[in-house]
Amino acid sequence: MAQLDILKMLITGTDLARYKDNDELLNYALSYAESEILKRSGSDSLGNEYLVNQTEGAVYWLSRIGAEGAQSVGENGVSITWQEVPDWLRSVVPRIGVVR
């Protein structure tokens, strides 16, 4: 199953379902997540071990639309706080360089 199809399945039935038919936006969200994973891992290509991280990262990015740059938001007694490094990215193993 393609990442786009998996992402659509994950957001169906949630508040993010309004984006389900916007393939351009969903593909951008997947590209964003892939870029963040590659930066953290230091790799040139996304390995199969990070495909779940990519879809989770895309969902994360979609959930932040409208709250760009904010660390937390609150409305009607409900508050949301985002971590500096979200869980989907924290589990990506960073490349460690050797000091010479």
N, CA, C and O atoms as CSV, one atom per row, in Angstrom:
chain,resi,resn,atom,element,x,y,z
A,1,MET,N,N,0.854,-1.178,0.000
A,1,MET,CA,C,0.000,0.000,0.000
A,1,MET,C,C,0.898,1.238,0.000
A,1,MET,O,O,1.871,1.299,0.752
A,2,ALA,N,N,0.584,2.201,-0.820
A,2,ALA,CA,C,1.372,3.427,-0.933
A,2,ALA,C,C,1.194,4.307,0.302
A,2,ALA,O,O,0.158,4.263,0.966
A,3,GLN,N,N,2.205,5.095,0.595
A,3,GLN,CA,C,2.173,5.970,1.771
A,3,GLN,C,C,0.980,6.920,1.732
A,3,GLN,O,O,0.373,7.197,2.766
A,4,LEU,N,N,0.644,7.419,0.547
A,4,LEU,CA,C,-0.492,8.328,0.422
A,4,LEU,C,C,-1.785,7.625,0.834
A,4,LEU,O,O,-2.608,8.207,1.540
A,5,ASP,N,N,-1.966,6.393,0.403
A,5,ASP,CA,C,-3.165,5.630,0.765
A,5,ASP,C,C,-3.216,5.356,2.270
A,5,ASP,O,O,-4.282,5.422,2.882
A,6,ILE,N,N,-2.077,5.054,2.852
A,6,ILE,CA,C,-2.019,4.810,4.295
A,6,ILE,C,C,-2.373,6.089,5.057
A,6,ILE,O,O,-3.117,6.052,6.037
A,7,LEU,N,N,-1.833,7.213,4.597
A,7,LEU,CA,C,-2.121,8.494,5.241
A,7,LEU,C,C,-3.616,8.802,5.166
A,7,LEU,O,O,-4.212,9.233,6.153
A,8,LYS,N,N,-4.218,8.583,4.007
A,8,LYS,CA,C,-5.660,8.818,3.859
A,8,LYS,C,C,-6.453,7.933,4.816
A,8,LYS,O,O,-7.431,8.383,5.413
A,9,MET,N,N,-6.040,6.687,4.963
A,9,MET,CA,C,-6.717,5.765,5.864
A,9,MET,C,C,-6.595,6.251,7.312
A,9,MET,O,O,-7.557,6.178,8.076
A,10,LEU,N,N,-5.410,6.746,7.688
A,10,LEU,CA,C,-5.183,7.190,9.065
A,10,LEU,C,C,-6.017,8.411,9.437
A,10,LEU,O,O,-6.456,8.536,10.580
A,11,ILE,N,N,-6.238,9.308,8.484
A,11,ILE,CA,C,-6.956,10.540,8.822
A,11,ILE,C,C,-8.470,10.417,8.642
A,11,ILE,O,O,-9.217,11.291,9.082
A,12,THR,N,N,-8.926,9.346,8.002
A,12,THR,CA,C,-10.363,9.138,7.829
A,12,THR,C,C,-11.017,8.976,9.207
A,12,THR,O,O,-10.534,8.224,10.054
A,13,GLY,N,N,-12.101,9.682,9.406
A,13,GLY,CA,C,-12.821,9.594,10.679
A,13,GLY,C,C,-12.245,10.466,11.772
A,13,GLY,O,O,-12.669,10.373,12.924
A,14,THR,N,N,-11.274,11.322,11.429
A,14,THR,CA,C,-10.693,12.244,12.404
A,14,THR,C,C,-10.980,13.673,11.954
A,14,THR,O,O,-11.579,13.892,10.901
A,15,ASP,N,N,-10.552,14.637,12.755
A,15,ASP,CA,C,-10.696,16.045,12.370
A,15,ASP,C,C,-9.893,16.377,11.112
A,15,ASP,O,O,-10.177,17.364,10.433
A,16,LEU,N,N,-8.907,15.567,10.808
A,16,LEU,CA,C,-8.058,15.807,9.637
A,16,LEU,C,C,-8.665,15.265,8.351
A,16,LEU,O,O,-8.088,15.443,7.278
A,17,ALA,N,N,-9.813,14.611,8.437
A,17,ALA,CA,C,-10.454,14.019,7.259
A,17,ALA,C,C,-10.781,15.069,6.197
A,17,ALA,O,O,-10.948,14.730,5.025
A,18,ARG,N,N,-10.871,16.318,6.588
A,18,ARG,CA,C,-11.154,17.375,5.610
A,18,ARG,C,C,-10.050,17.501,4.562
A,18,ARG,O,O,-10.270,18.097,3.507
A,19,TYR,N,N,-8.876,16.954,4.834
A,19,TYR,CA,C,-7.753,16.997,3.888
A,19,TYR,C,C,-7.666,15.743,3.025
A,19,TYR,O,O,-6.806,15.659,2.149
A,20,LYS,N,N,-8.525,14.787,3.254
A,20,LYS,CA,C,-8.430,13.461,2.627
A,20,LYS,C,C,-8.389,13.500,1.098
A,20,LYS,O,O,-7.721,12.667,0.485
A,21,ASP,N,N,-9.073,14.431,0.484
A,21,ASP,CA,C,-9.123,14.499,-0.977
A,21,ASP,C,C,-8.115,15.471,-1.582
A,21,ASP,O,O,-8.109,15.686,-2.795
A,22,ASN,N,N,-7.275,16.051,-0.754
A,22,ASN,CA,C,-6.275,17.010,-1.227
A,22,ASN,C,C,-4.917,16.310,-1.347
A,22,ASN,O,O,-4.063,16.435,-0.469
A,23,ASP,N,N,-4.732,15.570,-2.448
A,23,ASP,CA,C,-3.500,14.799,-2.631
A,23,ASP,C,C,-2.254,15.669,-2.615
A,23,ASP,O,O,-1.207,15.246,-2.125
A,24,GLU,N,N,-2.357,16.869,-3.142
A,24,GLU,CA,C,-1.198,17.772,-3.175
A,24,GLU,C,C,-0.740,18.100,-1.749
A,24,GLU,O,O,0.453,18.050,-1.449
A,25,LEU,N,N,-1.676,18.430,-0.890
A,25,LEU,CA,C,-1.351,18.751,0.501
A,25,LEU,C,C,-0.829,17.516,1.238
A,25,LEU,O,O,0.143,17.602,1.989
A,26,LEU,N,N,-1.478,16.367,1.022
A,26,LEU,CA,C,-1.040,15.142,1.692
A,26,LEU,C,C,0.352,14.723,1.238
A,26,LEU,O,O,1.160,14.280,2.054
A,27,ASN,N,N,0.642,14.857,-0.048
A,27,ASN,CA,C,1.986,14.542,-0.544
A,27,ASN,C,C,3.018,15.503,0.027
A,27,ASN,O,O,4.146,15.103,0.317
A,28,TYR,N,N,2.638,16.777,0.190
A,28,TYR,CA,C,3.556,17.726,0.821
A,28,TYR,C,C,3.835,17.313,2.256
A,28,TYR,O,O,4.981,17.357,2.704
A,29,ALA,N,N,2.797,16.911,2.980
A,29,ALA,CA,C,2.966,16.472,4.371
A,29,ALA,C,C,3.915,15.276,4.446
A,29,ALA,O,O,4.761,15.207,5.336
A,30,LEU,N,N,3.773,14.340,3.514
A,30,LEU,CA,C,4.681,13.181,3.469
A,30,LEU,C,C,6.103,13.613,3.127
A,30,LEU,O,O,7.064,13.078,3.679
A,31,SER,N,N,6.241,14.581,2.213
A,31,SER,CA,C,7.575,15.092,1.857
A,31,SER,C,C,8.224,15.803,3.034
A,31,SER,O,O,9.424,15.661,3.269
A,32,TYR,N,N,7.421,16.576,3.777
A,32,TYR,CA,C,7.930,17.253,4.966
A,32,TYR,C,C,8.498,16.230,5.950
A,32,TYR,O,O,9.618,16.372,6.439
A,33,ALA,N,N,7.704,15.199,6.229
A,33,ALA,CA,C,8.132,14.181,7.188
A,33,ALA,C,C,9.387,13.467,6.698
A,33,ALA,O,O,10.309,13.227,7.478
A,34,GLU,N,N,9.427,13.127,5.419
A,34,GLU,CA,C,10.613,12.471,4.864
A,34,GLU,C,C,11.841,13.357,5.016
A,34,GLU,O,O,12.910,12.879,5.395
A,35,SER,N,N,11.695,14.643,4.724
A,35,SER,CA,C,12.809,15.583,4.854
A,35,SER,C,C,13.336,15.651,6.285
A,35,SER,O,O,14.548,15.657,6.500
A,36,GLU,N,N,12.438,15.702,7.254
A,36,GLU,CA,C,12.850,15.759,8.655
A,36,GLU,C,C,13.557,14.471,9.083
A,36,GLU,O,O,14.527,14.512,9.840
A,37,ILE,N,N,13.072,13.341,8.601
A,37,ILE,CA,C,13.689,12.055,8.918
A,37,ILE,C,C,15.091,11.986,8.322
A,37,ILE,O,O,16.032,11.553,8.987
A,38,LEU,N,N,15.228,12.411,7.074
A,38,LEU,CA,C,16.534,12.367,6.408
A,38,LEU,C,C,17.529,13.307,7.082
A,38,LEU,O,O,18.704,12.965,7.221
A,39,LYS,N,N,17.076,14.481,7.498
A,39,LYS,CA,C,17.970,15.410,8.202
A,39,LYS,C,C,18.466,14.793,9.501
A,39,LYS,O,O,19.647,14.898,9.834
A,40,ARG,N,N,17.570,14.156,10.229
A,40,ARG,CA,C,17.940,13.574,11.526
A,40,ARG,C,C,18.831,12.349,11.353
A,40,ARG,O,O,19.788,12.161,12.103
A,41,SER,N,N,18.514,11.515,10.361
A,41,SER,CA,C,19.264,10.269,10.191
A,41,SER,C,C,20.568,10.473,9.426
A,41,SER,O,O,21.472,9.643,9.510
A,42,GLY,N,N,20.671,11.575,8.678
A,42,GLY,CA,C,21.866,11.818,7.879
A,42,GLY,C,C,21.935,10.944,6.645
A,42,GLY,O,O,22.992,10.839,6.022
A,43,SER,N,N,20.842,10.323,6.282
A,43,SER,CA,C,20.789,9.426,5.132
A,43,SER,C,C,20.365,10.189,3.883
A,43,SER,O,O,19.842,11.301,3.960
A,44,ASP,N,N,20.602,9.563,2.726
A,44,ASP,CA,C,20.201,10.162,1.453
A,44,ASP,C,C,18.857,9.655,0.969
A,44,ASP,O,O,18.246,10.251,0.082
A,45,SER,N,N,18.391,8.551,1.552
A,45,SER,CA,C,17.102,8.003,1.128
A,45,SER,C,C,16.374,7.422,2.338
A,45,SER,O,O,16.983,7.010,3.326
A,46,LEU,N,N,15.058,7.407,2.220
A,46,LEU,CA,C,14.218,6.931,3.310
A,46,LEU,C,C,14.153,5.414,3.281
A,46,LEU,O,O,13.690,4.827,2.303
A,47,GLY,N,N,14.611,4.785,4.335
A,47,GLY,CA,C,14.579,3.327,4.426
A,47,GLY,C,C,13.204,2.837,4.853
A,47,GLY,O,O,12.417,3.590,5.426
A,48,ASN,N,N,12.923,1.581,4.574
A,48,ASN,CA,C,11.638,0.985,4.944
A,48,ASN,C,C,11.372,1.065,6.441
A,48,ASN,O,O,10.217,1.109,6.865
A,49,GLU,N,N,12.434,1.084,7.244
A,49,GLU,CA,C,12.258,1.122,8.699
A,49,GLU,C,C,11.642,2.444,9.172
A,49,GLU,O,O,11.199,2.544,10.316
A,50,TYR,N,N,11.611,3.452,8.302
A,50,TYR,CA,C,11.081,4.751,8.695
A,50,TYR,C,C,9.776,5.122,7.982
A,50,TYR,O,O,9.339,6.269,8.071
A,51,LEU,N,N,9.156,4.186,7.285
A,51,LEU,CA,C,7.906,4.491,6.588
A,51,LEU,C,C,6.777,4.826,7.556
A,51,LEU,O,O,5.958,5.702,7.278
A,52,VAL,N,N,6.733,4.133,8.687
A,52,VAL,CA,C,5.715,4.453,9.700
A,52,VAL,C,C,5.972,5.843,10.264
A,52,VAL,O,O,5.032,6.607,10.484
A,53,ASN,N,N,7.237,6.176,10.500
A,53,ASN,CA,C,7.577,7.510,10.989
A,53,ASN,C,C,7.128,8.575,9.989
A,53,ASN,O,O,6.675,9.652,10.377
A,54,GLN,N,N,7.259,8.263,8.701
A,54,GLN,CA,C,6.865,9.222,7.674
A,54,GLN,C,C,5.363,9.512,7.732
A,54,GLN,O,O,4.957,10.673,7.682
A,55,THR,N,N,4.549,8.483,7.837
A,55,THR,CA,C,3.105,8.727,7.898
A,55,THR,C,C,2.721,9.412,9.207
A,55,THR,O,O,1.855,10.287,9.214
A,56,GLU,N,N,3.351,9.025,10.309
A,56,GLU,CA,C,3.076,9.694,11.583
A,56,GLU,C,C,3.494,11.161,11.524
A,56,GLU,O,O,2.814,12.030,12.069
A,57,GLY,N,N,4.612,11.428,10.864
A,57,GLY,CA,C,5.069,12.807,10.700
A,57,GLY,C,C,4.133,13.622,9.830
A,57,GLY,O,O,3.916,14.806,10.088
A,58,ALA,N,N,3.579,13.003,8.809
A,58,ALA,CA,C,2.615,13.694,7.945
A,58,ALA,C,C,1.348,14.048,8.729
A,58,ALA,O,O,0.817,15.150,8.591
A,59,VAL,N,N,0.870,13.116,9.546
A,59,VAL,CA,C,-0.300,13.391,10.380
A,59,VAL,C,C,0.023,14.532,11.344
A,59,VAL,O,O,-0.798,15.424,11.556
A,60,TYR,N,N,1.213,14.498,11.919
A,60,TYR,CA,C,1.657,15.557,12.832
A,60,TYR,C,C,1.635,16.907,12.121
A,60,TYR,O,O,1.116,17.885,12.659
A,61,TRP,N,N,2.202,16.962,10.903
A,61,TRP,CA,C,2.261,18.220,10.157
A,61,TRP,C,C,0.850,18.721,9.855
A,61,TRP,O,O,0.563,19.907,10.016
A,62,LEU,N,N,-0.028,17.823,9.420
A,62,LEU,CA,C,-1.406,18.217,9.115
A,62,LEU,C,C,-2.109,18.770,10.351
A,62,LEU,O,O,-2.897,19.710,10.255
A,63,SER,N,N,-1.823,18.185,11.508
A,63,SER,CA,C,-2.477,18.629,12.741
A,63,SER,C,C,-1.998,20.010,13.179
A,63,SER,O,O,-2.657,20.677,13.976
A,64,ARG,N,N,-0.863,20.429,12.662
A,64,ARG,CA,C,-0.308,21.741,13.037
A,64,ARG,C,C,-0.763,22.867,12.119
A,64,ARG,O,O,-0.445,24.029,12.370
A,65,ILE,N,N,-1.504,22.546,11.056
A,65,ILE,CA,C,-1.975,23.598,10.151
A,65,ILE,C,C,-2.834,24.579,10.945
A,65,ILE,O,O,-3.775,24.196,11.639
A,66,GLY,N,N,-2.483,25.844,10.820
A,66,GLY,CA,C,-3.189,26.885,11.561
A,66,GLY,C,C,-2.520,27.238,12.870
A,66,GLY,O,O,-2.858,28.249,13.485
A,67,ALA,N,N,-1.576,26.422,13.305
A,67,ALA,CA,C,-0.872,26.691,14.569
A,67,ALA,C,C,0.632,26.771,14.329
A,67,ALA,O,O,1.424,26.555,15.246
A,68,GLU,N,N,1.021,27.082,13.097
A,68,GLU,CA,C,2.441,27.136,12.763
A,68,GLU,C,C,3.186,28.076,13.705
A,68,GLU,O,O,2.750,29.200,13.955
A,69,GLY,N,N,4.284,27.610,14.207
A,69,GLY,CA,C,5.129,28.413,15.077
A,69,GLY,C,C,4.714,28.419,16.541
A,69,GLY,O,O,5.472,28.884,17.391
A,70,ALA,N,N,3.549,27.921,16.846
A,70,ALA,CA,C,3.082,27.913,18.233
A,70,ALA,C,C,3.570,26.652,18.937
A,70,ALA,O,O,3.627,25.581,18.334
A,71,GLN,N,N,3.916,26.780,20.194
A,71,GLN,CA,C,4.297,25.629,21.006
A,71,GLN,C,C,3.085,25.021,21.686
A,71,GLN,O,O,3.086,23.846,22.054
A,72,SER,N,N,2.038,25.847,21.850
A,72,SER,CA,C,0.814,25.342,22.458
A,72,SER,C,C,-0.352,26.225,22.017
A,72,SER,O,O,-0.174,27.390,21.664
A,73,VAL,N,N,-1.529,25.646,22.047
A,73,VAL,CA,C,-2.749,26.388,21.739
A,73,VAL,C,C,-3.818,25.961,22.732
A,73,VAL,O,O,-3.762,24.863,23.286
A,74,GLY,N,N,-4.782,26.830,22.949
A,74,GLY,CA,C,-5.887,26.497,23.834
A,74,GLY,C,C,-7.165,27.140,23.341
A,74,GLY,O,O,-7.169,28.279,22.872
A,75,GLU,N,N,-8.243,26.397,23.454
A,75,GLU,CA,C,-9.533,26.921,23.031
A,75,GLU,C,C,-10.636,26.166,23.758
A,75,GLU,O,O,-10.604,24.939,23.847
A,76,ASN,N,N,-11.607,26.903,24.276
A,76,ASN,CA,C,-12.753,26.307,24.967
A,76,ASN,C,C,-12.336,25.323,26.062
A,76,ASN,O,O,-12.964,24.277,26.232
A,77,GLY,N,N,-11.297,25.652,26.789
A,77,GLY,CA,C,-10.870,24.806,27.894
A,77,GLY,C,C,-10.012,23.621,27.492
A,77,GLY,O,O,-9.602,22.837,28.348
A,78,VAL,N,N,-9.731,23.477,26.193
A,78,VAL,CA,C,-8.891,22.387,25.702
A,78,VAL,C,C,-7.559,22.983,25.283
A,78,VAL,O,O,-7.513,23.944,24.515
A,79,SER,N,N,-6.470,22.407,25.792
A,79,SER,CA,C,-5.147,22.906,25.412
A,79,SER,C,C,-4.320,21.777,24.812
A,79,SER,O,O,-4.429,20.614,25.202
A,80,ILE,N,N,-3.488,22.166,23.847
A,80,ILE,CA,C,-2.581,21.229,23.175
A,80,ILE,C,C,-1.186,21.814,23.252
A,80,ILE,O,O,-0.985,22.991,22.955
A,81,THR,N,N,-0.222,20.997,23.649
A,81,THR,CA,C,1.176,21.405,23.687
A,81,THR,C,C,1.978,20.430,22.846
A,81,THR,O,O,1.859,19.215,23.003
A,82,TRP,N,N,2.803,20.972,21.944
A,82,TRP,CA,C,3.632,20.134,21.091
A,82,TRP,C,C,5.037,20.034,21.666
A,82,TRP,O,O,5.575,21.001,22.206
A,83,GLN,N,N,5.613,18.858,21.540
A,83,GLN,CA,C,6.978,18.635,22.007
A,83,GLN,C,C,7.949,19.275,21.021
A,83,GLN,O,O,7.654,19.414,19.833
A,84,GLU,N,N,9.119,19.665,21.542
A,84,GLU,CA,C,10.121,20.250,20.656
A,84,GLU,C,C,10.553,19.237,19.601
A,84,GLU,O,O,10.646,19.574,18.421
A,85,VAL,N,N,10.817,18.003,20.016
A,85,VAL,CA,C,11.088,16.911,19.079
A,85,VAL,C,C,9.973,15.890,19.279
A,85,VAL,O,O,9.935,15.198,20.296
A,86,PRO,N,N,9.065,15.796,18.309
A,86,PRO,CA,C,7.926,14.889,18.477
A,86,PRO,C,C,8.349,13.428,18.487
A,86,PRO,O,O,9.414,13.072,17.981
A,87,ASP,N,N,7.502,12.589,19.068
A,87,ASP,CA,C,7.805,11.158,19.202
A,87,ASP,C,C,8.114,10.491,17.867
A,87,ASP,O,O,9.008,9.649,17.794
A,88,TRP,N,N,7.385,10.856,16.806
A,88,TRP,CA,C,7.605,10.208,15.513
A,88,TRP,C,C,9.015,10.472,14.993
A,88,TRP,O,O,9.558,9.663,14.240
A,89,LEU,N,N,9.610,11.589,15.382
A,89,LEU,CA,C,10.963,11.926,14.935
A,89,LEU,C,C,12.008,11.482,15.950
A,89,LEU,O,O,13.142,11.177,15.581
A,90,ARG,N,N,11.634,11.445,17.215
A,90,ARG,CA,C,12.567,11.048,18.269
A,90,ARG,C,C,13.060,9.616,18.066
A,90,ARG,O,O,14.186,9.287,18.440
A,91,SER,N,N,12.223,8.771,17.478
A,91,SER,CA,C,12.616,7.366,17.293
A,91,SER,C,C,13.522,7.140,16.073
A,91,SER,O,O,13.958,6.017,15.824
A,92,VAL,N,N,13.801,8.204,15.318
A,92,VAL,CA,C,14.745,8.090,14.191
A,92,VAL,C,C,16.153,8.183,14.780
A,92,VAL,O,O,16.471,9.116,15.517
A,93,VAL,N,N,16.974,7.219,14.448
A,93,VAL,CA,C,18.332,7.176,15.000
A,93,VAL,C,C,19.193,8.213,14.295
A,93,VAL,O,O,19.394,8.128,13.083
A,94,PRO,N,N,19.708,9.199,15.044
A,94,PRO,CA,C,20.533,10.238,14.425
A,94,PRO,C,C,21.912,9.682,14.046
A,94,PRO,O,O,22.454,8.799,14.711
A,95,ARG,N,N,22.448,10.222,12.972
A,95,ARG,CA,C,23.800,9.836,12.558
A,95,ARG,C,C,24.771,10.509,13.505
A,95,ARG,O,O,24.661,11.698,13.805
A,96,ILE,N,N,25.712,9.726,13.962
A,96,ILE,CA,C,26.718,10.243,14.880
A,96,ILE,C,C,28.033,10.325,14.149
A,96,ILE,O,O,28.514,9.339,13.591
A,97,GLY,N,N,28.613,11.516,14.159
A,97,GLY,CA,C,29.901,11.703,13.500
A,97,GLY,C,C,31.049,11.357,14.427
A,97,GLY,O,O,30.882,11.273,15.643
A,98,VAL,N,N,32.207,11.159,13.840
A,98,VAL,CA,C,33.407,10.846,14.597
A,98,VAL,C,C,34.291,12.095,14.656
A,98,VAL,O,O,34.597,12.706,13.632
A,99,VAL,N,N,34.689,12.456,15.867
A,99,VAL,CA,C,35.564,13.603,16.046
A,99,VAL,C,C,36.978,13.170,15.716
A,99,VAL,O,O,37.450,12.141,16.201
A,100,ARG,N,N,37.642,13.943,14.905
A,100,ARG,CA,C,39.037,13.606,14.522
A,100,ARG,C,C,40.001,14.624,15.051
A,100,ARG,O,O,41.206,14.506,14.831
